[in-house]
Amino acid sequence: MDYCLGDGAGGAAIWSADPTLDVDGDGVLDAFPLDLDGDGRADDALADLDASGLADHAVHDRDAPAPAYFTDDGTGTWAVALDRAGQLRWFGLDGVEAGPASGAGPMVDFDGDGLVDDRLLDVDGDGLADRVLSDGTAYVDRDGDGGWDMRLSDADADGAADSVTDLG
């Protein structure tokens, strides 16, 4: 897996490492240990949870009772804290960030109808919702930037999309 880290002086370097840890507990080696916080212990990790070949999560103090998870904020900085208990960040159709959303789904009121009956999905595991299921309509973020790129509609309620609208 490839990863990039800054040197603290404005520069950065790219390295590669073979995964030797399973940080998400699915039985697949997806991370490697290192010392990200400078405490002299290799108790942190960089992980590739979407299997892209690039590190997409940082884990701080992975041996602690509640390790801290972070993902890239889109600028190359490990700045977005993640709650591994299901909290997701998401953007409304107006582009305004909402969340984090909590709950088993997680379920939110995405369409603004006053009902918490819309389901957020995080397919790539980065803590940002990239799918929404809402009353026979699905919204998709194809490029992972948080914006909704496509709307799929199921007008006859047979479980298959009948139309696609490009929102990008």
Secondary structure, DSSP 8 states (H G I E B T S, - for coil): -EEEEE-SSS-EEEEE----B-SSSSSS--EEEE-SSSSSS--EEEE-TT-SSB--EEEESTTSSS-EEEEE-SSS-EEEEE-TTT-EEEE-TTS-EEEEE-SSS-EE--SSSS---EEEE-TTSSSB--EEEETTEEEE-SSSSSS--EEEE-TT-SSS--EEEE--
